[in-house]
């Protein structure tokens, strides 16, 4: 199952270019697999959970 970049914590808005961009420094092989294979799961995907720190504090 492929993951959606919109829910990834590394997918952030770049104000200079006014678009969203993946901030992971991945190698060319991983990037090519993601672009060519729609079923490839990104190894860097991390769910964007804003409340993760709060749960640890409780």
N, C-alpha and C positions, 0 to 999 in steps of 0.2 A: 504494500500500500504506500503510495507516494505521500509525502507530507506537503503541507501548504506553507509557503514562505511567509505569508501574511501573519501567521501566528508564531513565527520564530523570533526569538529575542535578538538575533543578529541582523534582522531585517529592519533597518532604521532609515529615517528620513534624512536626506542630505539637503540642507538648506541652500548650499551653493549651486547645486544642479537642479534643485526643486523636484526631486524624485526619490523613491525608495531604493535602497541599495543593500546588498548583503555585505556585512563587514567582516566576514570570515576570510582569512588569508589562506585560501585553498590552492592546491596545485592544479596544473593544467589538465591532468587526467581526470580528477574529480569533476572539474567544471565541464569538461567535454561529456562525461557520462550523464551529468544532470541535464545538459542541454539536448542531448540526443535521445536519451531514454526517459520517457515520461513516467515509467514505473520505478525508476531508481530512487532509493531513499537516501537523502542527504546524511552523511555521517556526522555532520556538525549541527544538525537540527537540535534546538533546545527550546522547549515550550516557553513562551513569554508569560511568566507568572509573576504579576506585580506584587502579590501577597506572600511570596515565598519567605522573605525575611521576617515578616510579621508573625508567621506561623512558628518560626524558630524561636522568637522571643517569648512566646507564650508557654 
